[in-house]
Amino acid sequence: MSTTTHDKPSGDVLAENKMSFGRWMREIGFRHIIGVLAVIYAAFPIIYVLSAALNPKTGLTLLSSNSMFSEISLANFEKLNNSMFWTWFGNTLFIGIATAIGTVLMGAAAAYAFSRYRFTGRKVTLMSLMVIQMFPQLLAFVAIFLLLTTLGEIIPALGINSKIALICVYLGGALGANTFLMYGFFNTIPKELDEAAKIDGCSHTQIYWTIILPLVTPILAVVGLLSFIAAFNDFILSRTILTGQDNWTLAVGMNLWVGGNEKQWDLFTSGSIIAALPILLLFLFLQKYIVAGLTGGAVKG
């Protein structure tokens, strides 16, 4: 017995599977167009600032840099050495790193306590933290200024024009929101891990540092990154508390170059490029921790 097959030639199959241009544009093509437009919209300001930073003619006005990359020179970056840019840059890094580390440590400890322990006043405290976060931080400016002014008479290191005082203000302002953010993530860690560790003789401290924290690394990275960016870019609080130029941050100091009558766009644009590097590098370094789901597979189902 013989069998016959009626297979179509490969050319006919490809012709049938080939999508028409109109259908491709309706189903797939428009996504590419939107993606390209989004990239251009986001990249143009960065390219424009980079062009102005590399243009030695950039000075009191940005009009000379409208012809993109017409001249390329590092003269504007060299001018930064004759300013207080690097002092402000160091102050900003110190404040941002200290704020990020302090925020992660304080927020993680508070979230762990609320997630794992049951104590009197727990629900009231959680509710109070949530209610406090409803009020804008601008309402506390006057109180913070008066508090630091009075405190500075007793402890100068915690008064006005102190970087330590500014860090303490950042830590207090972000504690409530970060505690809630971490609290939800801590609740996703099964309590069976804690019980198994206790059976093996681990203390609460060992459970916290060696078991729980490694599993919540993604949320720690997110909180640390957001805290660093917020402290790095803040202007209002740092301008209010830091009164001396030696303690200014980049946001306050660079505003001096373009906020007055005499503009110094050459210093501002070149400084902006350098100021963007720490955040960019930190984001690239923490990206793997943010994306990775380290809690997956912690407990076998």
C-alpha positions as CSV (number, residue, x, y, z in Angstrom):
1,M,0.0,0.0,0.0
2,S,1.4,3.4,-0.9
3,T,0.6,6.7,0.6
4,T,0.7,10.1,-1.1
5,T,1.4,13.4,0.5
6,H,0.4,16.8,-0.8
7,D,3.0,18.9,0.8
8,K,3.1,22.5,-0.4
9,P,6.3,23.9,-1.7
10,S,8.3,25.8,1.0
11,G,7.9,29.0,-1.1
12,D,4.1,28.8,-0.9
13,V,4.2,28.3,2.9
14,L,6.4,31.3,3.4
15,A,4.2,33.4,1.2
16,E,1.1,32.4,3.3
17,N,2.9,33.1,6.6
18,K,4.3,36.4,5.5
19,M,2.6,39.3,7.2
20,S,1.4,42.2,5.2
21,F,2.9,45.6,5.9
22,G,-0.4,47.0,7.1
23,R,-1.0,44.2,9.5
24,W,2.6,44.3,10.8
25,M,2.2,48.1,11.4
26,R,-1.0,47.6,13.3
27,E,0.2,44.8,15.5
28,I,3.9,45.3,15.9
29,G,5.2,48.3,14.0
30,F,3.6,51.0,16.0
31,R,5.4,49.8,19.1
32,H,8.7,50.3,17.5
33,I,7.7,53.8,16.4
34,I,6.6,54.7,19.9
35,G,9.8,53.2,21.4
36,V,12.1,55.2,19.0
37,L,10.2,58.4,19.8
38,A,10.5,57.7,23.5
39,V,14.2,57.2,23.3
40,I,14.7,60.4,21.2
41,Y,12.5,62.4,23.7
42,A,14.5,61.1,26.7
43,A,18.0,61.3,25.1
44,F,17.8,64.7,23.5
45,P,18.2,66.8,26.7
46,I,21.2,64.6,27.7
47,I,22.8,65.0,24.3
48,Y,22.1,68.7,24.3
49,V,23.7,69.2,27.7
50,L,26.7,67.1,26.7
51,S,27.1,69.2,23.6
52,A,27.0,72.4,25.6
53,A,29.5,71.0,28.1
54,L,32.0,70.1,25.4
55,N,31.6,73.4,23.6
56,P,34.2,76.0,24.8
57,K,32.0,78.9,23.6
58,T,29.3,78.0,26.1
59,G,29.3,80.9,28.6
60,L,26.6,83.3,29.6
61,T,24.2,81.8,27.2
62,L,23.4,78.3,25.7
63,L,22.7,79.7,22.2
64,S,26.3,79.1,21.2
65,S,25.8,75.3,21.7
66,N,22.7,75.0,19.5
67,S,24.9,73.6,16.7
68,M,25.3,70.1,18.2
69,F,29.0,69.1,18.8
70,S,30.2,71.9,16.4
71,E,33.3,72.2,18.7
72,I,34.6,69.6,21.2
73,S,36.9,70.6,24.0
74,L,37.5,69.8,27.7
75,A,38.0,73.5,28.6
76,N,34.7,73.7,30.5
77,F,35.6,70.7,32.6
78,E,39.0,72.2,33.4
79,K,37.3,75.4,34.7
80,L,35.7,73.3,37.4
81,N,39.1,72.9,39.1
82,N,39.1,76.7,39.8
83,S,35.7,76.6,41.5
84,M,34.3,74.9,44.6
85,F,32.7,72.1,42.5
86,W,34.8,69.3,43.9
87,T,34.2,70.4,47.5
88,W,30.4,70.4,46.8
89,F,30.8,67.1,45.1
90,G,32.5,65.5,48.1
91,N,29.9,66.9,50.5
92,T,27.1,65.5,48.3
93,L,28.7,62.1,48.1
94,F,29.2,62.0,51.9
95,I,25.6,63.1,52.6
96,G,24.1,60.7,50.0
97,I,26.1,57.6,51.1
98,A,25.5,58.2,54.8
99,T,21.8,58.8,54.2
100,A,21.5,55.6,52.1
101,I,23.3,53.4,54.6
102,G,21.4,54.9,57.6
103,T,18.1,54.6,55.8
104,V,18.6,50.9,54.9
105,L,19.8,50.0,58.4
106,M,17.0,51.9,60.3
107,G,14.2,51.0,57.9
108,A,15.2,47.3,57.8
109,A,15.4,47.0,61.6
110,A,12.0,48.7,62.0
111,A,10.4,46.6,59.3
112,Y,11.8,43.4,60.8
113,A,10.4,44.3,64.2
114,F,6.9,45.1,62.9
115,S,6.9,42.0,60.7
116,R,8.2,39.4,63.1
117,Y,7.2,40.6,66.6
118,R,3.9,41.1,68.3
119,F,3.9,43.8,71.0
120,T,1.6,46.3,72.6
121,G,1.0,49.3,70.4
122,R,2.2,47.7,67.2
123,K,-0.9,48.5,65.1
124,V,-1.2,52.0,66.6
125,T,2.5,52.7,65.7
126,L,2.1,51.4,62.2
127,M,-1.1,53.6,61.7
128,S,0.7,56.6,63.2
129,L,3.6,56.2,60.7
130,M,1.1,56.0,57.8
131,V,-0.8,59.1,59.0
132,I,2.4,61.1,59.4
133,Q,3.4,60.4,55.9
134,M,0.2,62.0,54.6
135,F,1.4,65.5,55.6
136,P,3.8,67.2,53.2
137,Q,7.4,67.7,54.4
138,L,7.1,71.4,53.7
139,L,5.0,71.8,56.8
140,A,7.9,70.8,59.0
141,F,10.5,73.2,57.6
142,V,9.9,75.9,60.2
143,A,9.9,73.4,63.1
144,I,13.1,71.7,61.7
145,F,14.9,75.1,61.4
146,L,13.9,76.2,64.9
147,L,14.8,72.8,66.3
148,L,18.3,72.8,64.8
149,T,18.9,76.4,65.8
150,T,18.1,75.5,69.4
151,L,20.0,72.2,69.3
152,G,23.0,73.9,67.8
153,E,23.5,76.0,70.9
154,I,23.9,72.8,72.9
155,I,25.5,70.5,70.3
156,P,27.1,72.5,67.5
157,A,27.6,69.4,65.4
158,L,23.8,69.0,65.2
159,G,22.9,72.6,64.5
160,I,22.5,74.8,61.5
161,N,25.2,74.5,58.8
162,S,26.0,70.9,59.8
163,K,26.1,68.0,57.3
164,I,25.4,65.6,60.2
165,A,22.2,67.6,61.1
166,L,21.0,67.4,57.4
167,I,21.6,63.6,57.4
168,C,19.6,63.2,60.5
169,V,16.7,65.2,59.0
170,Y,16.8,63.0,55.9
171,L,16.8,59.8,58.0
172,G,13.8,61.0,60.1
173,G,11.8,62.1,57.1
174,A,12.2,58.9,55.1
175,L,11.9,56.4,58.0
176,G,8.1,56.1,57.9
177,A,7.8,55.5,54.2
178,N,10.7,53.2,54.0
179,T,9.5,51.2,57.0
180,F,6.2,50.6,55.2
181,L,7.9,49.7,51.9
182,M,10.2,47.1,53.6
183,Y,7.4,45.9,56.0
184,G,5.4,44.5,53.1
185,F,8.5,42.8,51.6
186,F,9.5,41.3,55.0
187,N,6.1,39.7,55.3
188,T,6.7,37.7,52.1
189,I,9.6,35.9,53.8
190,P,8.1,32.7,55.3
191,K,8.3,32.5,59.1
192,E,9.2,28.9,58.8
193,L,12.7,30.0,58.1
194,D,12.9,31.8,61.4
195,E,11.5,28.7,63.2
196,A,13.9,26.4,61.5
197,A,16.8,28.6,62.4
198,K,15.7,28.8,66.1
199,I,15.6,25.0,66.2
200,D,19.2,25.0,65.0
201,G,20.2,27.3,67.8
202,C,20.3,30.7,66.0
203,S,19.6,33.8,68.0
204,H,17.4,36.7,66.7
205,T,20.5,38.6,65.7
206,Q,21.8,35.7,63.7
207,I,18.5,35.2,62.0
208,Y,18.2,38.8,61.1
209,W,21.7,39.3,59.7
210,T,22.5,35.9,58.1
211,I,19.1,34.7,57.0
212,I,16.5,37.5,56.6
213,L,18.7,40.3,55.2
214,P,20.2,38.3,52.3
215,L,16.7,37.3,51.2
216,V,15.4,40.9,51.2
217,T,18.5,42.3,49.3
218,P,16.3,43.6,46.4
219,I,14.2,45.9,48.6
220,L,17.3,47.0,50.4
221,A,18.9,48.0,47.1
222,V,15.8,49.8,46.0
223,V,15.5,51.8,49.3
224,G,19.2,52.6,49.3
225,L,19.1,53.8,45.7
226,L,16.1,56.0,46.2
227,S,17.5,57.4,49.4
228,F,20.8,58.2,47.7
229,I,19.1,59.9,44.8
230,A,16.7,61.9,47.0
231,A,19.6,63.2,49.2
232,F,21.8,63.8,46.1
233,N,19.2,65.9,44.3
234,D,17.6,67.7,47.3
235,F,17.7,71.5,47.2
236,I,15.2,73.0,49.6
237,L,16.3,71.2,52.8
238,S,20.0,71.5,52.0
239,R,19.7,75.2,51.1
240,T,17.8,75.8,54.4
241,I,20.2,74.0,56.7
242,L,23.6,74.4,55.0
243,T,24.4,78.1,55.1
244,G,28.2,78.0,54.5
245,Q,29.6,77.4,51.0
246,D,32.1,74.9,52.3
247,N,29.2,72.7,53.3
248,W,27.0,73.2,50.3
249,T,25.9,70.3,48.1
250,L,26.0,70.2,44.3
251,A,22.3,71.2,44.1
252,V,22.8,74.3,46.1
253,G,26.2,75.3,44.8
254,M,25.4,74.8,41.1
255,N,22.2,76.8,41.5
256,L,24.5,79.7,42.3
257,W,25.9,79.5,38.7
258,V,22.6,79.9,37.0
259,G,20.3,81.4,39.6
260,G,21.7,84.9,39.6
261,N,22.0,87.6,37.0
262,E,25.3,86.4,35.7
263,K,25.0,82.9,34.2
264,Q,27.8,80.4,34.0
265,W,26.4,77.8,31.8
266,D,29.8,76.4,30.9
267,L,30.4,75.4,34.6
268,F,26.8,74.3,35.1
269,T,26.7,72.0,32.0
270,S,30.1,70.4,32.6
271,G,29.3,70.0,36.3
272,S,25.9,68.4,35.5
273,I,27.6,65.7,33.4
274,I,30.0,64.8,36.3
275,A,27.2,65.0,38.9
276,A,25.2,62.4,36.9
277,L,27.9,59.8,37.0
278,P,27.5,58.6,40.7
279,I,23.8,57.9,40.3
280,L,24.3,56.2,36.9
281,L,27.1,54.0,38.3
282,L,25.1,53.1,41.4
283,F,22.0,52.2,39.4
284,L,24.1,49.9,37.1
285,F,25.7,48.3,40.1
286,L,22.5,47.6,42.0
287,Q,20.4,46.7,39.0
288,K,21.2,43.0,39.3
289,Y,20.0,43.1,43.0
290,I,16.8,45.0,42.0
291,V,15.9,42.6,39.2
292,A,16.8,39.3,40.8
293,G,14.2,37.6,42.9
294,L,16.3,36.3,45.7
295,T,13.3,35.1,47.7
296,G,12.5,32.5,45.0
297,G,13.2,29.0,46.1
298,A,13.9,30.0,49.7
299,V,11.4,27.5,50.9
300,K,10.6,24.3,48.9
301,G,6.9,24.0,48.1
